[in-house]
Amino acid sequence: MKNFIGCCFVCICLLSGFANAQTENKLPDWAFGGFVRPEGVNPVISPDSTSTFFCPMNKRQIDWESNDTFNPAATIKNGKIVVIYRAEDKAGKAIGKRTSRLGYAESEDGVTFKRRKEPVLYPAEDSQKAMEWPGGCEDPRVAVTEDGMYVIFYTQWNQDKARIGVATSRDLLKWEKHGPVFRKAYNGKFNEIWSKSASIVTKLVNGKQVIAKINGKYWLYFGESHVNVATSTDLVNWEPVVDKNENLVNLISPRKGFFDSNLTECGPPAIVTDKGIVLLYNGKNDKGEDGDKRFTPNSYCAGQVLFDKNDPTKLLARMDVPFFRPMEPFEKSGQYVAGTVFIEGMVYFKGKWLLYYGCADSRVGMAVFDPKIKTPGDPLP
């Protein structure tokens, strides 16, 4: 993984009302970054019209990743990086109107991937058919327990309502679907709301990123319009944190005049550090007067927030500008021309953090952060 792009520019990262302003030319000391795109390797995963499989729903061969490959999860298996990415075939005519399935790609260096010809998680004649057909399985995030069980959170999309679904596996190939994560909590109240984008809290143990427990519970940040949080004791059934009226507690929300003025959508698994819990998230810029005029209307950029490591509901700090934003042509062309670096997968690999992201809802890109080299993020426009 050599020949990284040698120039990362100045990113003015201020904390919003929680601490003293940071000096220019550096990220907050709690943040991850800057992330550098390796030279000449992106995108690392692109559509492939030669991959086909027999779809149990359509009852015929489908070119399941011929149109788009994007929004990836990432983890480590047997010393290799595995990316689980969202793929769409050519059926349908617009974003959200095609069927999505999850593909599998493996790499020894994080850059060059060997892909399986068939998806590993997809709509089928199973218990989740009503939640996953015809829209499919979308936007995964994956993490692993200390004893080697992989847990994937993904969007179940039936083209009516989006729900966070959960599945488990020992090999990342054969998955057991457990259904919507909120189906039991509060008598199913939150199973009927629109829910997406689940980021489970993890930690580093002897150089391995694993699912963490805090105060005897697992914690899951989730949300698209806001960032909310839920807890679990079994990784399958989750209970959202609510107020006295059983309404979701919003930990962060969109801010007028900022890059995240339209949406704040959770990114890769959050990470416990000595400073606190760092959550990387996707911010969508508003197209109207409430947006940040420095960034393209409707574009998705990436931000970071810090929560208390002993109280995952307590916000400590939040960056006012993105650390990563659409810069390259492949990040601003495709299905989503406003520009997207939609972060969903991040792994700790050989002493570095590798970030995997969706490029304009069409490709998969990657970037690298070396903790030994603290650099700024992407430049402001």
C-alpha positions as CSV (number, residue, x, y, z in Angstrom):
1,M,0.0,0.0,0.0
2,K,2.5,2.5,-1.2
3,N,2.5,5.7,-3.2
4,F,-0.3,7.4,-1.2
5,I,-1.3,10.8,-2.5
6,G,1.2,13.0,-0.9
7,C,-1.0,16.0,-0.2
8,C,-3.7,16.4,2.4
9,F,-4.8,20.0,2.9
10,V,-5.9,22.2,5.7
11,C,-9.2,21.4,7.4
12,I,-10.4,23.8,10.0
13,C,-12.0,21.7,12.6
14,L,-13.9,23.5,15.4
15,L,-15.8,22.0,18.2
16,S,-19.3,23.3,18.4
17,G,-20.0,24.7,21.9
18,F,-18.4,21.8,23.9
19,A,-14.7,22.8,24.1
20,N,-12.3,25.5,23.1
21,A,-11.9,26.0,19.4
22,Q,-9.1,23.9,17.8
23,T,-6.2,25.7,16.1
24,E,-6.2,25.7,12.4
25,N,-4.3,23.1,10.3
26,K,-5.2,20.2,12.6
27,L,-8.0,17.8,13.5
28,P,-9.2,17.6,17.1
29,D,-7.0,15.3,19.1
30,W,-9.8,12.8,19.6
31,A,-10.6,12.5,15.9
32,F,-9.5,9.9,13.3
33,G,-7.6,11.3,10.4
34,G,-6.7,12.6,8.1
35,F,-7.6,9.9,5.6
36,V,-5.6,9.7,2.4
37,R,-6.7,8.1,-0.9
38,P,-4.0,5.8,-2.2
39,E,-2.8,7.0,-5.6
40,G,-4.1,5.2,-8.6
41,V,-6.2,2.4,-6.9
42,N,-9.7,3.9,-6.6
43,P,-12.4,2.8,-7.1
44,V,-11.5,-0.6,-5.6
45,I,-14.8,-2.3,-6.5
46,S,-16.9,-1.5,-9.6
47,P,-19.9,-3.1,-11.2
48,D,-19.4,-6.5,-13.0
49,S,-21.9,-7.6,-15.6
50,T,-20.4,-11.1,-15.7
51,S,-21.5,-12.1,-12.2
52,T,-24.8,-14.0,-12.2
53,F,-26.7,-16.1,-9.7
54,F,-30.1,-17.8,-9.6
55,C,-32.5,-15.4,-7.8
56,P,-34.9,-17.4,-5.6
57,M,-37.5,-14.6,-6.0
58,N,-37.3,-14.1,-9.7
59,K,-36.7,-17.8,-10.4
60,R,-34.1,-16.9,-13.0
61,Q,-30.4,-15.9,-13.4
62,I,-29.8,-12.3,-12.5
63,D,-26.8,-10.1,-13.2
64,W,-27.0,-9.0,-9.6
65,E,-24.0,-6.5,-9.6
66,S,-24.2,-5.1,-13.1
67,N,-25.5,-1.6,-12.4
68,D,-23.9,-0.4,-9.1
69,T,-21.6,-1.6,-6.3
70,F,-21.4,0.7,-3.3
71,N,-21.9,1.4,0.4
72,P,-19.6,-1.2,1.9
73,A,-19.1,-2.8,5.3
74,A,-15.6,-4.1,6.2
75,T,-14.0,-6.5,8.7
76,I,-11.1,-8.8,9.2
77,K,-11.1,-12.6,8.7
78,N,-8.1,-14.8,8.9
79,G,-5.7,-11.9,8.5
80,K,-7.5,-10.6,5.4
81,I,-9.8,-7.7,4.8
82,V,-13.4,-8.6,3.8
83,V,-15.7,-6.0,2.3
84,I,-19.4,-6.7,2.2
85,Y,-20.8,-4.3,-0.3
86,R,-24.2,-3.4,-1.7
87,A,-24.9,-4.3,-5.3
88,E,-27.8,-3.6,-7.7
89,D,-28.8,-5.2,-11.0
90,K,-30.2,-3.3,-13.9
91,A,-33.8,-3.9,-13.1
92,G,-35.6,-0.8,-11.9
93,K,-35.1,2.8,-13.0
94,A,-34.0,4.9,-10.0
95,I,-32.3,4.9,-6.6
96,G,-34.4,2.8,-4.3
97,K,-36.3,1.2,-7.1
98,R,-33.8,-1.6,-7.9
99,T,-33.1,-4.8,-5.9
100,S,-30.0,-4.7,-3.7
101,R,-28.0,-7.7,-2.6
102,L,-24.8,-8.0,-0.6
103,G,-21.6,-9.2,-2.2
104,Y,-18.3,-10.5,-0.7
105,A,-14.8,-9.3,-1.6
106,E,-11.5,-10.4,0.1
107,S,-8.1,-8.7,0.0
108,E,-4.7,-9.3,1.4
109,D,-3.6,-5.6,1.1
110,G,-6.9,-3.7,1.3
111,V,-6.6,-2.6,-2.3
112,T,-6.8,-5.5,-4.6
113,F,-9.9,-7.7,-4.1
114,K,-11.0,-11.1,-5.1
115,R,-14.8,-11.2,-5.4
116,R,-17.3,-14.0,-5.1
117,K,-19.5,-14.4,-8.1
118,E,-22.7,-14.8,-6.1
119,P,-24.1,-12.6,-3.3
120,V,-24.0,-13.7,0.3
121,L,-27.0,-11.9,1.7
122,Y,-30.1,-11.3,-0.4
123,P,-33.9,-11.6,-0.5
124,A,-35.2,-15.1,-0.5
125,E,-38.2,-17.3,0.2
126,D,-37.5,-17.0,4.0
127,S,-38.9,-15.5,7.1
128,Q,-37.7,-12.0,6.0
129,K,-39.3,-12.0,2.6
130,A,-42.0,-9.4,3.6
131,M,-39.3,-7.0,4.8
132,E,-36.8,-7.5,2.0
133,W,-38.7,-7.9,-1.2
134,P,-38.5,-6.3,-3.8
135,G,-36.1,-3.7,-2.5
136,G,-33.6,-6.1,-1.0
137,C,-30.7,-5.9,1.5
138,E,-28.9,-2.6,1.7
139,D,-26.1,-0.6,3.3
140,P,-24.4,-3.1,5.7
141,R,-22.2,-2.5,8.7
142,V,-20.4,-5.5,10.2
143,A,-18.4,-6.2,13.4
144,V,-17.2,-9.3,15.2
145,T,-17.3,-10.5,18.8
146,E,-14.2,-11.6,20.7
147,D,-15.1,-15.2,20.1
148,G,-15.4,-14.8,16.3
149,M,-19.1,-14.3,15.6
150,Y,-19.8,-11.8,12.9
151,V,-22.8,-9.5,13.3
152,I,-24.2,-7.6,10.4
153,F,-26.7,-4.8,10.5
154,Y,-28.3,-3.9,7.2
155,T,-31.3,-2.1,5.8
156,Q,-34.3,-4.4,5.0
157,W,-36.1,-2.6,2.2
158,N,-39.4,-3.7,0.8
159,Q,-39.9,-0.5,-1.1
160,D,-42.4,0.6,1.5
161,K,-40.6,0.9,4.8
162,A,-36.9,0.7,5.7
163,R,-36.0,-1.3,8.8
164,I,-32.6,-2.2,10.4
165,G,-32.2,-6.0,10.1
166,V,-29.5,-8.1,11.9
167,A,-27.9,-11.4,10.8
168,T,-25.0,-13.5,12.3
169,S,-22.3,-15.7,10.8
170,R,-19.1,-17.5,11.7
171,D,-17.6,-17.2,8.2
172,L,-19.2,-14.1,6.6
173,L,-20.6,-16.4,3.9
174,K,-23.5,-18.2,5.4
175,W,-25.8,-15.8,7.4
176,E,-28.6,-16.5,9.8
177,K,-31.2,-13.7,9.5
178,H,-32.8,-12.7,12.8
179,G,-35.1,-10.0,11.4
180,P,-35.7,-6.4,12.4
181,V,-33.7,-5.3,15.5
182,F,-36.6,-3.4,17.1
183,R,-39.4,-6.0,16.6
184,K,-39.8,-6.8,20.3
185,A,-38.9,-3.5,22.1
186,Y,-41.8,-1.6,23.6
187,N,-44.4,-4.0,22.1
188,G,-43.1,-3.5,18.6
189,K,-43.6,0.3,18.6
190,F,-40.3,1.0,16.9
191,N,-40.6,-1.8,14.4
192,E,-43.1,0.4,12.5
193,I,-40.8,3.4,12.2
194,W,-38.4,4.1,9.3
195,S,-35.0,3.0,10.6
196,K,-31.6,2.7,9.0
197,S,-27.8,2.9,9.5
198,A,-26.7,1.0,12.6
199,S,-23.2,1.5,14.0
200,I,-22.3,-0.8,16.9
201,V,-19.7,0.2,19.5
202,T,-16.4,-1.6,19.2
203,K,-13.0,-1.5,20.8
204,L,-9.4,-2.6,20.1
205,V,-8.2,-5.6,22.0
206,N,-4.6,-6.7,21.3
207,G,-4.8,-5.0,17.9
208,K,-8.1,-6.6,17.0
209,Q,-11.3,-4.6,16.6
210,V,-14.2,-6.3,18.4
211,I,-17.7,-5.6,19.7
212,A,-17.6,-3.8,23.1
213,K,-19.8,-3.9,26.2
214,I,-20.3,-0.8,28.3
215,N,-22.0,-1.0,31.6
216,G,-22.9,-4.6,30.9
217,K,-24.7,-3.8,27.6
218,Y,-24.0,-3.6,23.9
219,W,-24.6,-0.2,22.3
220,L,-25.8,0.6,18.8
221,Y,-25.9,4.1,17.3
222,F,-28.5,4.3,14.5
223,G,-30.5,6.8,12.5
224,E,-30.7,8.8,9.3
225,S,-32.5,12.0,10.2
226,H,-30.9,12.1,13.7
227,V,-28.4,9.9,15.6
228,N,-30.2,7.8,18.2
229,V,-28.9,4.9,20.3
230,A,-30.1,1.5,21.5
231,T,-28.9,-1.3,23.8
232,S,-28.9,-5.1,23.8
233,T,-27.8,-8.0,25.9
234,D,-27.8,-10.6,23.0
235,L,-26.9,-8.6,19.9
236,V,-30.1,-9.5,18.2
237,N,-32.9,-7.8,20.1
238,W,-32.4,-4.1,20.7
239,E,-34.1,-1.5,22.8
240,P,-33.9,2.2,21.8
241,V,-33.1,4.7,24.5
242,V,-36.2,6.8,24.9
243,D,-37.5,9.7,27.1
244,K,-40.3,9.6,29.6
245,N,-42.8,9.6,26.8
246,E,-41.2,6.7,25.0
247,N,-40.0,9.0,22.2
248,L,-36.5,8.4,20.7
249,V,-33.7,10.5,22.3
250,N,-31.9,12.4,19.6
251,L,-28.2,12.5,20.5
252,I,-27.3,14.7,17.5
253,S,-29.4,16.3,14.8
254,P,-29.0,18.2,11.5
255,R,-27.6,21.8,11.9
256,K,-28.6,24.8,9.8
257,G,-25.7,26.2,7.9
258,F,-23.5,23.1,8.3
259,F,-22.5,20.3,6.0
260,D,-24.9,18.0,7.9
261,S,-27.9,20.4,7.6
262,N,-30.2,17.8,6.0
263,L,-29.3,14.5,7.6
264,T,-26.9,13.0,10.2
265,E,-26.6,9.3,9.3
266,C,-24.4,6.8,11.2
267,G,-21.3,5.4,9.5
268,P,-19.0,2.5,10.4
269,P,-18.9,0.8,13.8
270,A,-18.1,3.4,16.5
271,I,-14.8,2.9,18.4
272,V,-13.9,3.3,22.1
273,T,-10.7,5.3,22.5
274,D,-9.0,6.8,25.5
275,K,-10.7,10.1,24.7
276,G,-14.2,8.6,24.4
277,I,-16.4,6.9,21.8
278,V,-15.8,8.2,18.3
279,L,-18.7,7.9,15.9
280,L,-18.0,8.7,12.2
281,Y,-21.1,9.7,10.4
282,N,-22.5,10.8,7.0
283,G,-23.8,14.4,6.8
284,K,-26.1,15.5,3.9
285,N,-26.0,19.2,3.0
286,D,-29.3,20.9,2.6
287,K,-30.1,22.2,-0.9
288,G,-31.8,25.3,0.4
289,E,-31.0,28.3,2.6
290,D,-30.3,26.1,5.5
291,G,-27.3,24.4,3.8
292,D,-23.6,25.2,4.0
293,K,-22.8,27.3,0.9
294,R,-19.2,25.9,0.8
295,F,-20.5,22.5,-0.2
296,T,-22.6,21.2,-3.0
297,P,-26.3,21.0,-2.3
298,N,-27.4,17.5,-1.5
299,S,-23.8,16.2,-1.2
300,Y,-22.8,13.7,1.5
301,C,-19.6,14.5,3.5
302,A,-18.3,12.7,6.5
303,G,-18.1,14.1,10.1
304,Q,-17.1,12.8,13.5
305,V,-18.6,13.1,17.0
306,L,-17.3,12.1,20.4
307,F,-19.4,10.5,23.2
308,D,-18.4,9.7,26.8
309,K,-16.9,6.2,27.0
310,N,-18.7,5.6,30.2
311,D,-22.0,7.0,29.0
312,P,-22.6,6.5,25.3
313,T,-25.6,8.9,25.4
314,K,-23.4,11.9,26.5
315,L,-22.1,14.1,23.7
316,L,-18.7,15.6,24.3
317,A,-17.7,17.2,21.0
318,R,-18.6,17.5,17.4
319,M,-16.7,18.7,14.3
320,D,-18.2,21.6,12.5
321,V,-16.6,20.8,9.1
322,P,-16.2,17.4,7.4
323,F,-13.0,15.4,7.5
324,F,-13.7,13.7,4.2
325,R,-15.8,15.0,1.3
326,P,-16.4,14.2,-2.4
327,M,-13.2,15.2,-4.3
328,E,-12.5,12.8,-7.1
329,P,-14.5,12.4,-10.3
330,F,-15.8,8.9,-9.4
331,E,-17.2,10.4,-6.1
332,K,-19.2,12.9,-8.1
333,S,-20.6,10.9,-11.0
334,G,-22.9,7.9,-11.2
335,Q,-26.3,7.5,-9.7
336,Y,-25.8,10.4,-7.3
337,V,-24.2,13.3,-9.1
338,A,-24.4,15.7,-6.2
339,G,-21.4,13.8,-4.8
340,T,-21.1,11.1,-2.1
341,V,-18.4,9.7,0.1
342,F,-20.8,7.5,2.1
343,I,-18.7,5.9,4.8
344,E,-19.8,2.5,6.2
345,G,-16.7,0.3,6.7
346,M,-13.5,0.9,8.6
347,V,-11.0,-1.7,9.8
348,Y,-7.7,-1.7,11.8
349,F,-5.2,-3.4,9.6
350,K,-1.4,-3.7,10.1
351,G,-1.3,-0.6,12.3
352,K,-3.5,1.6,10.0
353,W,-7.2,2.4,9.7
354,L,-8.7,1.7,6.3
355,L,-11.9,3.4,5.4
356,Y,-14.3,2.0,2.8
357,Y,-17.0,4.2,1.3
358,G,-19.6,4.4,-1.4
359,C,-18.8,6.7,-4.3
360,A,-21.9,8.5,-5.7
361,D,-24.0,5.3,-5.1
362,S,-22.1,3.6,-7.9
363,R,-18.6,2.4,-6.8
364,V,-16.5,1.5,-3.7
365,G,-13.5,3.6,-2.7
366,M,-11.0,3.4,0.1
367,A,-8.7,5.7,2.1
368,V,-6.0,5.2,4.7
369,F,-5.2,6.8,8.1
370,D,-1.9,6.1,9.7
371,P,-2.1,7.1,13.4
372,K,1.7,7.7,13.3
373,I,1.1,10.5,10.8
374,K,-1.5,13.0,12.1
375,T,-2.6,15.0,9.0
376,P,-5.6,17.3,8.2
377,G,-8.6,16.0,6.4
378,D,-9.9,17.1,3.0
379,P,-9.5,20.8,2.1
380,L,-12.5,23.1,2.4
381,P,-13.8,24.4,-1.0
